Amino acid sequence: MDFSLTETQQLIRETARDFARQEVAPGAAERDETHRFPAEIVRQLAALGFMGVAIPEELGGSGLDPLCYVLAMEEISRACAGTGVIMSVNNSLVCDPLHAFGTPEQHERWLRPLARGELLGCFGLSEPGTGSDAVNLKTTAKQVDGGYLLDGTKNFITNAPEADLALIFAVTDREKRHKGVSCFLLPMKTPGVSLGSHDKKVGIRCSHSSPIILEEVLLPAEAMLGRPGDGFRIAMATLDGGRIGIAAQALGIAGAALAAAASYAQERTAFGKPIAELQAIQFMLADMATELDAARLLTYRAAWLKGAGKRYGKEAAMAKLFASEAASRIASKAIQIHGGYGYVSDYPAERFWRDARITEIYEGTSEIQRLVIAANFLKELE
């Protein structure tokens, strides 16, 4: 079993790491405090090819494998988790489904500029009152002369305030349940589209999210992604890949928290020596390092399976579940090691703690991941 990275993968990791350290990390605390969207950094990510990592070069992307994407995501998120999720949404939730289900015309009009980072996308599945229940959406798309008329509200949509395009999931036939959900490509400047107030979030605060409100929004028939009734299938396939991206984000947050804790423990003295020499602190650091390594292996495995064209839904859920919960535990222990300084914003430990928490919630809560894992596991026993 070979765990070594290829030359290309090593280069991507080094490129992302250098960029993250030099350009992303220096302003991360300020962006978190002011909630400032990192527009210039997103443009630089596009120039590096990181906004469409796994999209073929002929369609505007970098033509790299899913593991390259994970490596880049981890490094960017280690410097700034908010910036990481902006990149993740455009890659995993927008470019990937457009590539998999789009027509050549949709590829040319939307995928190419999105993969190049000339446009920014968002993913409109969640709604007030439905959350992870993607079958019982309230947003409707009624077929009319000239296309479809959309009405409804989407909630907690990352990138919405800055996005040029949204993938919107709406009910086209209520009686068909999950087979009556369809997906639409919605230009955000379409008449009838408006945004609710920006969400006031605990963490990842430079990444903006908001409701998307649709009031008699007319879209042409060619705005549909896939066929009528394909929406649920598109959403589930997209979220399988998205979970790998969020697992990678969690790795970055956890890695940053562990590094900060280790550095502080080597500098802070108590009882006449650095606290890193105290067994209680060493045990915490050992557990943190072990959990991070286990999470990384699960995430890399899921990315490898996806790149190999194998089934990876269960493994992606395992990676997302373990990496997100490990990130929260690691960030919590980082605060404990910092003591009182961990609870004030003079040190970054509290930001990592706040950023980590959302990884257990979005793109499928930990409870949903457990349902996915159990369903797949039981099916394998048949």
C-alpha positions as semicolon CSV with decimal commas, in nm:
position;residue;x (nm);y (nm);z (nm)
1;M;0,000;0,000;0,000
2;D;0,161;0,325;-0,117
3;F;0,081;0,641;0,078
4;S;0,325;0,866;-0,109
5;L;0,208;1,162;-0,315
6;T;0,287;1,203;-0,683
7;E;0,512;1,488;-0,795
8;T;0,206;1,681;-0,914
9;Q;0,027;1,634;-0,582
10;Q;0,335;1,745;-0,390
11;L;0,364;2,052;-0,611
12;I;-0,001;2,144;-0,556
13;R;0,036;2,108;-0,180
14;E;0,353;2,320;-0,175
15;T;0,198;2,585;-0,400
16;A;-0,115;2,606;-0,186
17;R;0,090;2,609;0,136
18;D;0,316;2,891;0,020
19;F;0,023;3,097;-0,104
20;A;-0,173;3,034;0,216
21;R;0,115;3,142;0,437
22;Q;0,210;3,448;0,236
23;E;-0,128;3,580;0,119
24;V;-0,414;3,418;0,311
25;A;-0,299;3,382;0,672
26;P;-0,175;3,740;0,736
27;G;-0,521;3,897;0,710
28;A;-0,731;3,608;0,840
29;A;-0,792;3,750;1,188
30;E;-0,886;4,091;1,048
31;R;-1,127;3,942;0,794
32;D;-1,285;3,734;1,067
33;E;-1,332;4,038;1,289
34;T;-1,469;4,265;1,015
35;H;-1,654;3,993;0,818
36;R;-1,477;4,119;0,504
37;F;-1,511;3,901;0,192
38;P;-1,162;3,812;0,055
39;A;-1,230;3,925;-0,302
40;E;-0,865;3,976;-0,397
41;I;-0,763;3,639;-0,253
42;V;-1,041;3,466;-0,449
43;R;-0,904;3,628;-0,765
44;Q;-0,559;3,495;-0,679
45;L;-0,700;3,148;-0,612
46;A;-0,850;3,163;-0,961
47;A;-0,513;3,259;-1,108
48;L;-0,360;2,953;-0,938
49;G;-0,629;2,730;-1,089
50;F;-0,785;2,650;-0,751
51;M;-1,145;2,746;-0,833
52;G;-1,191;2,454;-1,073
53;V;-0,926;2,207;-0,961
54;A;-1,075;1,882;-1,095
55;I;-1,244;2,023;-1,406
56;P;-1,072;1,927;-1,734
57;E;-0,841;2,186;-1,884
58;E;-1,046;2,201;-2,204
59;L;-1,340;2,322;-1,994
60;G;-1,145;2,590;-1,811
61;G;-1,025;2,390;-1,511
62;S;-0,688;2,263;-1,391
63;G;-0,748;1,900;-1,489
64;L;-0,617;1,763;-1,159
65;D;-0,740;1,476;-0,944
66;P;-0,961;1,495;-0,632
67;L;-0,665;1,440;-0,400
68;C;-0,499;1,752;-0,541
69;Y;-0,818;1,937;-0,456
70;V;-0,810;1,803;-0,098
71;L;-0,445;1,901;-0,056
72;A;-0,513;2,255;-0,176
73;M;-0,829;2,285;0,036
74;E;-0,649;2,171;0,350
75;E;-0,372;2,428;0,311
76;I;-0,603;2,719;0,229
77;S;-0,838;2,629;0,515
78;R;-0,549;2,599;0,758
79;A;-0,477;2,966;0,691
80;C;-0,841;3,081;0,674
81;A;-1,139;2,845;0,693
82;G;-1,375;3,111;0,555
83;T;-1,168;3,145;0,240
84;G;-1,152;2,766;0,219
85;V;-1,529;2,722;0,208
86;I;-1,567;2,985;-0,066
87;M;-1,330;2,775;-0,274
88;S;-1,500;2,450;-0,171
89;V;-1,850;2,559;-0,275
90;N;-1,736;2,673;-0,619
91;N;-1,544;2,350;-0,679
92;S;-1,755;2,079;-0,515
93;L;-2,109;2,214;-0,525
94;V;-2,113;2,409;-0,850
95;C;-1,842;2,308;-1,095
96;D;-1,865;1,933;-1,023
97;P;-2,241;1,894;-1,090
98;L;-2,223;2,126;-1,390
99;H;-1,947;1,909;-1,533
100;A;-2,130;1,583;-1,458
101;F;-2,482;1,680;-1,568
102;G;-2,450;1,988;-1,789
103;T;-2,496;2,012;-2,164
104;P;-2,215;2,133;-2,391
105;E;-2,395;2,470;-2,408
106;Q;-2,412;2,491;-2,027
107;H;-2,047;2,397;-2,005
108;E;-1,951;2,676;-2,239
109;R;-2,175;2,942;-2,087
110;W;-2,128;2,864;-1,720
111;L;-1,874;2,593;-1,636
112;R;-1,581;2,744;-1,820
113;P;-1,594;3,087;-1,648
114;L;-1,675;2,930;-1,311
115;A;-1,379;2,691;-1,330
116;R;-1,153;2,980;-1,429
117;G;-1,279;3,182;-1,134
118;E;-1,419;3,453;-1,357
119;L;-1,761;3,384;-1,201
120;L;-1,857;3,256;-0,856
121;G;-2,127;3,000;-0,786
122;C;-2,350;2,889;-0,499
123;F;-2,568;2,587;-0,420
124;G;-2,933;2,642;-0,331
125;L;-3,071;2,329;-0,165
126;S;-3,140;2,413;0,203
127;E;-3,464;2,587;0,295
128;P;-3,619;2,729;0,613
129;G;-3,786;2,441;0,795
130;T;-3,648;2,161;0,577
131;G;-3,273;2,156;0,640
132;S;-3,142;1,814;0,541
133;D;-3,485;1,693;0,423
134;A;-3,420;1,735;0,051
135;V;-3,736;1,545;-0,046
136;N;-3,984;1,790;0,106
137;L;-3,871;2,112;-0,054
138;K;-4,115;2,403;-0,056
139;T;-3,961;2,589;-0,352
140;T;-4,161;2,518;-0,667
141;A;-4,090;2,540;-1,040
142;K;-4,411;2,556;-1,240
143;Q;-4,391;2,488;-1,613
144;V;-4,533;2,780;-1,811
145;D;-4,505;2,918;-2,162
146;G;-4,141;3,010;-2,209
147;G;-3,999;2,784;-1,936
148;Y;-4,043;2,754;-1,559
149;L;-4,168;2,995;-1,294
150;L;-3,982;2,957;-0,963
151;D;-4,110;3,061;-0,621
152;G;-3,961;2,996;-0,279
153;T;-3,682;3,072;-0,036
154;K;-3,344;2,910;0,008
155;N;-3,158;2,945;0,336
156;F;-2,795;2,963;0,458
157;I;-2,659;2,978;0,102
158;T;-2,282;3,018;0,111
159;N;-2,144;3,262;-0,150
160;A;-2,496;3,390;-0,232
161;P;-2,417;3,759;-0,169
162;E;-2,127;3,750;-0,417
163;A;-2,242;3,472;-0,652
164;D;-2,310;3,508;-1,023
165;L;-2,490;3,173;-1,056
166;A;-2,693;2,955;-0,823
167;L;-2,792;2,591;-0,860
168;I;-3,151;2,593;-0,738
169;F;-3,344;2,278;-0,646
170;A;-3,721;2,304;-0,681
171;V;-4,026;2,079;-0,697
172;T;-4,163;2,032;-1,048
173;D;-4,403;1,748;-0,957
174;R;-4,506;1,714;-0,591
175;E;-4,674;1,376;-0,638
176;K;-4,350;1,211;-0,749
177;R;-4,172;1,292;-0,419
178;H;-3,794;1,277;-0,471
179;K;-3,840;1,203;-0,841
180;G;-4,031;1,529;-0,873
181;V;-3,737;1,753;-0,778
182;S;-3,546;1,932;-1,055
183;C;-3,234;2,148;-1,066
184;F;-3,203;2,487;-1,236
185;L;-2,916;2,717;-1,327
186;L;-3,018;3,057;-1,194
187;P;-2,826;3,373;-1,292
188;M;-2,840;3,582;-0,975
189;K;-2,935;3,900;-1,162
190;T;-3,254;3,742;-1,298
191;P;-3,566;3,955;-1,225
192;G;-3,748;3,833;-0,915
193;V;-3,430;3,720;-0,734
194;S;-3,341;3,896;-0,410
195;L;-3,129;3,825;-0,103
196;G;-3,217;3,826;0,264
197;S;-2,987;3,976;0,525
198;H;-2,638;3,832;0,555
199;D;-2,622;3,558;0,816
200;K;-2,448;3,669;1,137
201;K;-2,234;3,363;1,194
202;V;-2,025;3,237;1,483
203;G;-1,736;3,139;1,257
204;I;-1,609;3,140;0,895
205;R;-1,717;3,503;0,899
206;C;-1,536;3,625;0,587
207;S;-1,746;3,374;0,393
208;H;-2,083;3,537;0,338
209;S;-2,412;3,351;0,329
210;S;-2,772;3,463;0,306
211;P;-3,121;3,351;0,203
212;I;-3,209;3,359;-0,168
213;I;-3,568;3,472;-0,225
214;L;-3,742;3,375;-0,550
215;E;-4,061;3,557;-0,649
216;E;-4,207;3,452;-0,983
217;V;-3,864;3,402;-1,136
218;L;-3,896;3,300;-1,500
219;L;-3,625;3,072;-1,635
220;P;-3,609;2,923;-1,986
221;A;-3,638;2,545;-2,021
222;E;-3,269;2,523;-2,114
223;A;-3,181;2,652;-1,765
224;M;-3,263;2,309;-1,623
225;L;-2,960;2,101;-1,526
226;G;-3,018;1,741;-1,628
227;R;-3,373;1,624;-1,699
228;P;-3,700;1,692;-1,516
229;G;-3,694;1,493;-1,192
230;D;-3,314;1,460;-1,182
231;G;-3,274;1,717;-0,906
232;F;-3,261;1,483;-0,607
233;R;-3,008;1,257;-0,779
234;I;-2,795;1,558;-0,872
235;A;-2,808;1,691;-0,516
236;M;-2,709;1,360;-0,356
237;A;-2,425;1,298;-0,601
238;T;-2,300;1,653;-0,549
239;L;-2,307;1,626;-0,170
240;D;-2,101;1,306;-0,182
241;G;-1,819;1,506;-0,338
242;G;-1,890;1,812;-0,123
243;R;-1,835;1,609;0,191
244;I;-1,479;1,543;0,083
245;G;-1,425;1,918;0,047
246;I;-1,562;1,990;0,395
247;A;-1,352;1,708;0,540
248;A;-1,049;1,878;0,386
249;Q;-1,158;2,210;0,537
250;A;-1,183;2,041;0,876
251;L;-0,830;1,901;0,832
252;G;-0,701;2,252;0,774
253;I;-0,872;2,392;1,082
254;A;-0,753;2,101;1,297
255;G;-0,398;2,133;1,166
256;A;-0,391;2,503;1,248
257;A;-0,527;2,441;1,598
258;L;-0,273;2,168;1,668
259;A;0,017;2,380;1,543
260;A;-0,093;2,676;1,754
261;A;-0,130;2,457;2,063
262;A;0,211;2,295;2,017
263;S;0,381;2,631;1,963
264;Y;0,219;2,783;2,271
265;A;0,302;2,478;2,484
266;Q;0,669;2,510;2,395
267;E;0,677;2,881;2,485
268;R;0,460;2,889;2,799
269;T;0,638;2,791;3,120
270;A;0,490;2,659;3,442
271;F;0,652;2,488;3,739
272;G;0,991;2,588;3,602
273;K;0,967;2,435;3,255
274;P;0,771;2,461;2,924
275;I;0,425;2,311;2,965
276;A;0,502;2,093;2,659
277;E;0,715;1,887;2,898
278;L;0,419;1,820;3,127
279;Q;0,263;1,478;3,077
280;A;-0,094;1,616;3,085
281;I;-0,016;1,848;2,793
282;Q;0,176;1,579;2,605
283;F;-0,120;1,343;2,629
284;M;-0,350;1,608;2,482
285;L;-0,108;1,682;2,198
286;A;-0,068;1,310;2,128
287;D;-0,445;1,261;2,103
288;M;-0,480;1,567;1,881
289;A;-0,205;1,453;1,645
290;T;-0,346;1,101;1,624
291;E;-0,699;1,220;1,549
292;L;-0,573;1,457;1,281
293;D;-0,373;1,182;1,112
294;A;-0,668;0,942;1,119
295;A;-0,897;1,209;0,973
296;R;-0,644;1,283;0,701
297;L;-0,618;0,917;0,602
298;L;-0,998;0,883;0,580
299;T;-1,022;1,197;0,367
300;Y;-0,738;1,101;0,135
301;R;-0,895;0,757;0,088
302;A;-1,230;0,908;-0,012
303;A;-1,058;1,143;-0,257
304;W;-0,856;0,856;-0,405
305;L;-1,169;0,646;-0,454
306;K;-1,343;0,932;-0,630
307;G;-1,044;0,988;-0,856
308;A;-1,029;0,617;-0,937
309;G;-1,392;0,619;-1,048
310;K;-1,496;0,388;-0,765
311;R;-1,796;0,418;-0,531
312;Y;-1,708;0,657;-0,252
313;G;-2,033;0,773;-0,087
314;K;-1,982;0,581;0,238
315;E;-1,615;0,673;0,258
316;A;-1,690;1,042;0,193
317;A;-1,947;1,038;0,475
318;M;-1,696;0,867;0,707
319;A;-1,431;1,126;0,622
320;K;-1,668;1,418;0,675
321;L;-1,805;1,277;1,000
322;F;-1,471;1,193;1,157
323;A;-1,274;1,494;1,030
324;S;-1,538;1,747;1,137
325;E;-1,584;1,603;1,486
326;A;-1,208;1,561;1,525
327;A;-1,156;1,926;1,427
328;S;-1,396;2,037;1,699
329;R;-1,225;1,819;1,959
330;I;-0,877;1,931;1,854
331;A;-0,976;2,299;1,853
332;S;-1,132;2,260;2,199
333;K;-0,814;2,103;2,336
334;A;-0,610;2,381;2,176
335;I;-0,807;2,631;2,384
336;Q;-0,750;2,420;2,695
337;I;-0,375;2,417;2,636
338;H;-0,377;2,795;2,591
339;G;-0,563;2,835;2,919
340;G;-0,718;3,180;2,962
341;Y;-0,541;3,306;2,651
342;G;-0,732;3,051;2,447
343;Y;-1,056;3,227;2,531
344;V;-0,956;3,571;2,407
345;S;-0,916;3,690;2,050
346;D;-0,553;3,794;2,099
347;Y;-0,469;3,432;2,010
348;P;-0,613;3,241;1,713
349;A;-0,724;2,932;1,909
350;E;-1,076;3,068;1,968
351;R;-1,119;3,138;1,595
352;F;-1,027;2,780;1,508
353;W;-1,279;2,660;1,769
354;R;-1,555;2,876;1,617
355;D;-1,466;2,779;1,261
356;A;-1,455;2,407;1,335
357;R;-1,810;2,385;1,467
358;I;-1,985;2,447;1,134
359;T;-1,807;2,156;0,967
360;E;-2,028;1,922;1,174
361;I;-2,342;2,090;1,035
362;Y;-2,326;2,204;0,674
363;E;-2,331;1,975;0,371
364;G;-2,501;1,717;0,589
365;T;-2,495;1,710;0,969
366;S;-2,304;1,444;1,160
367;E;-2,637;1,268;1,213
368;I;-2,700;1,254;0,838
369;Q;-2,348;1,118;0,782
370;R;-2,417;0,839;1,031
371;L;-2,738;0,752;0,846
372;V;-2,550;0,740;0,515
373;I;-2,273;0,524;0,661
374;A;-2,515;0,282;0,829
375;A;-2,733;0,247;0,519
376;N;-2,432;0,168;0,303
377;F;-2,281;-0,068;0,558
378;L;-2,604;-0,266;0,599
379;K;-2,647;-0,286;0,223
380;E;-2,299;-0,434;0,190
381;L;-2,402;-0,713;0,429
382;E;-2,689;-0,826;0,204
